Amino acid sequence: MRRDYTLYLFASLGSFLIAYIALPLVIIFAKQLMDWEMLVKTLHDPYVIEALRNSLLTATATALIALLFGVPLGYVLARKEFPGKSLVQALVDVPIVIPHSVVGIMLLVTFSSAILDSYAGIIAAMLFVSAPFTVNAARDGFLAVDEKVEAVARTLGASRLRVFFSVSLPIAFPSVASGVIMTWARAISEVGAILIVAYYPKTAQVLVMEYFNNYGLRASRPISVIMVAISLVIFVLLRWLVGRASKER
């Protein structure tokens, strides 16, 4: 029988993207290790520490808000047909294609001084651009849940709400969790809308740009390395926890 080399071909093609993503990560870490003094100095900068704290807190708050409101919406989109459903799905997806500087202008025009230069403004910007990941992942997760399983639970006397929490959500958990993780990741990487809506209080992603513009590459590189390291650790940890929880179910 002839050997099928299709997977090897696809792996070779896919390895280009892996190398393309990994190369800048390896180089920036390597270059920063050669400038250890600057990294230590940055880690002792209270301005940087505060900005990192702001980024982590607001991204986490954004992910929790998206979870609270996005999962119910995803369930409705998966289970209910209604007039205007296509419009609702389009509205969910549209933040992904709107330039983020435009998002900032839209939010500022809509909410004005209520969000200007505040934590609320940072979270508003993050939520607008990242919520679609939670909604879409939740919708896809619930679509994968067999409605017959839910129907059986209903015939045993369980309410729809109880079925949701005891049957549907546990089965869809991996998809929902992945969506929340992607929401967090997208939130902490947002900068364009935040620059317009809430330049203060300073987040790390905004501080990187400020240091680069004012002091150059050497000053901004350590903050970038710290952000990448923190994001990678949290991202890998969350993925591992989700994978472990899925295997135990």
DACOR-V538510 format. One line per field, one symbol per residue. psi: psi as a letter, one per 40 degrees, with the letter a starting at -180 (. if undefined). A space follows every 50 residues. Layout:
psi=???
//
This chain:
psi=hhhheddddddddddddddddddddddddddddefdddddddeehddddd ddddddddddddddddddddddddddddehhiheddddddddddddehhd ddddddddddebedehfiddddddddddeddddddddddddddehhdddd dddddeeiidddddddcddddedddddddddddddddeehdddddddgdi ihidddddddddddeaddddddddddddddddddddddddddddddde.
//
